[in-house]
Amino acid sequence: MDNSEQKDIYKNYFNEIPCYVTVLNREKQLIDCNRVFKDHFGAKIGAYCWELCKGRMCKCQDCLVEKTFQTGEPGHGEELFVNIKGENIPVYVKTSAIYDKAGKIESVLVASTDISEVKKIQKKLNKTRQSLHQIFEEVPCYITVQDSDLVIRSANRKFREDFGEAVNIHCYEAYKHRDEPCLVCPVMKTFEDGRSNQSEEIVTSMGGEQFNVLVHTAPLRDHDGKISQVIEMSVNITQIRQLQDQLASLGLLVGSISHGIKGLASALDCGMYLMNSGLEINDRERIEKGWNIVSRNVDRIRSMISDILYYAKDRDLQYETVEIKTFINDIAEMMSSKAESFKVNFKTEFGDSLGEFKVDPTAIRSALVNILENSFDACRKDLDKPSHQVKFNVYSENASRNVIFDVIDNGIGMDRETQEKVFSLFFSSKGIEGTGLGLFISNKIISKHGGTIELKTKPKEGAHFRVTLPRELISGRQ
């Protein structure tokens, strides 16, 4: 096969290459091109490339051909060509140097591939990605993507609004304020079993507000099918839980009262027995004694029924003007025996001229007793200290507008998570010993009086509860 035959063969290959192929000299003039280029852009030997390919009157500022002439290195990049019909064609360009016998670059081969279909696919992909991102951002629940170290790698707008910019922070730090992972973690479980898992959690926003959330997790896999990340979706069910809590509270209340009614029924039986036996033997004293028992317990039943209606209808508090010193002395005397049984030094300090305040005495007494009992329990459970004490201090502030009740103990204290949940319904740090009602009820009573309850505590350093109550009624609360 002679050289002319080889040239013809290579020329045929050159023409059949399914992309635009040109050969340019140093002036960027066309020396040669294949048939595909001729069909789409014409073939004017000696014309400048920017005239043929781009319809320009001057050369391009960033020219891949020029760079290859200067460095001898292949170049590549995306450009926009204009064909003879005036249509824009996105292309991927590659350049390669052609050397003469002396080893100098005499021309540059340019191969340009039409990537119109690729661009269409990219456009669709970008549109789909934007739609998915918009859905991710606007879904009305909390969404995070976490890695195997439980570090948040991405979070949607709803999450950022309530928990802040928590990207690159551990999930348990972001919305539980913990120093270590949760004991039961649905994300870690998904990493382990590769399945969707769920749990119910109590989380705390950056503003200190607590939410009940229903958590669902799902694995995200890489090209090899391995779980690289886990997506966590949390739905705020706080309102549902509040309704359930109210119903549960009412159920507990009715259950408690039913035991009271059972005791009253026994007392009524006793009274009726005395009356009947007195009638049989004509013993007037026994009849009167039985009648007094029946009458007294009928009044108690009537009062108890009123209480049920009060809680069921959420009636207003029954305010009375109460002499503070007498009121808190009664509480202190009542709690002294418990302090003695727990071997806790119970100290009281009551300010002078405390005067009076207007409250529901039964409700406030219950609230303060619950807080004091919590402090006694915290001391009882602390086995690290040789002795324990609970301080109960009461004084006035703000020109006698408010009354302050301080309950301070040196018991086991609480971590941040416990502190944030301690006033939640059914939350108890006492295990099976606690109902989770005491501090929840205290907080509810104090809030309804227009007061506040604050808690400062650290693990192993005790707790300081401060109750602030207005001396006078707040407008709209009577």
Secondary structure, 3 states (H helix, E strand, C coil): CCHHHHHHHHHHHHHHCCCEEEEECCCCEEEEECHHHHHHHCCCCCCEHHHHHHCCCCCCCCCHHHHHHHHCCCEEEEEEEECCCCCEEEEEEEEEEEECCCCCEEEEEEEEEECHHHHHHHHHHHHHHHHHHHHHHHCCCEEEEECCCCEEEEECHHHHHHHCCCCCCEHHHHHHCCCCCCCCCHHHHHHHHCCCCEEEEEEECCCCCEEEEEEEEEEEECCCCCEEEEEEEEEECHHHHHHHHHHHHHHHHHHHHHHHHHHHHHHHHHHHHHHHHHHHHCCHHHHHHHHHHHHHHHHHHHHHHHHHHHHHHCCCCCCEEEEHHHHHHHHHHHHHHHHHHCCCEEEEEECCCCCEEEECHHHHHHHHHHHHHHHHHHHHCCCCCCCCEEEEEEEEECCCCEEEEEEEECCCCCCHHHHHHCCCCCCCCCHHHCCCCHHHHHHHHHHHCCCEEEEEECCCCCEEEEEEEECCCCCCCC
